[in-house]
Amino acid sequence: MLNRPDLLCIAADNSTAWAVRGDVAEIIGEGRAYVYTTSAGNADTAFITFQPGDRYELATGIVHRAQPEAAVKK
């Protein structure tokens, strides 16, 4: 993953899926999904966590939350 910064690295829980339509991915199912990121000049890996209903614009990296962060139960 660190050797290929040109790739979008994603993951999802077993009960979750990425539904991609055009350039927008929506998280469906019961679990969480993730986009892994690396900061320029930093080898540490971070990730964005998505809940069901959240959308992610693949071309721009913009996140659209289905619910405000405060409403998400962890």
N, C-alpha and C positions, 0 to 999 in steps of 0.2 A: 504494500500500500504506500509506504513512504517513498518507494522507488518510482512510482507512477503518479505524480501529482496531477497529471492531465486527465486522470479518470475520476469519475464521481463514485465514491465508495459509500454504499448504502447497506443497511441491514434491517431486518424486521423480526419481531417475535414470531413464534410458530403460529399463533392465531391471528396474524396480521399480514397485510399485503400492500404493495404499492400499485395503485391503479393509475396508469399513465395514459393521458389523452393529450396528444400534441406535445406541448412543452410544459404541461402541468401534471404533477403527480399528486394524487389524493391518497391519504392513508385510510384503509378500510380494515375492519375486523375488530378484535377486542383488545389487542395489546398495543405495544409501542413500536415505532420505527425510528431509524437513526440515519443521519448523514454525517460521515466522518470528515473532519477538516484538519488541515495543518496550517499553522501560521508561517508566513514567509520568514526564513532564517531561524525558525524554531522547530526542533525535531519532535516536540511534544504533540501528541494527537489529541484533539478535542472533538466533541460531537454535538450535534443538534438533536434533541429528542422531540419526536412528533407523537401526538395522540390521534385516535380515530377522528376523522373529519378534517384534520389539518391538511393544508395544501402547500406544495413547494414548487415554485417556478424553476424548472431545470436550467433554463438559459440564463436567468439573472440571479438565482439564489435567494429570491424573496420568499419569505415564509408568511403564510396566511393562516392564522389560528382559528379553529372552529369555535373555541371558547377562550375568553381571557385567561391569562396564566393563573390568576387568583382562583378561578373556578375549577381548575384541573386538580383532581384528587390523586395524590401520589401513593 
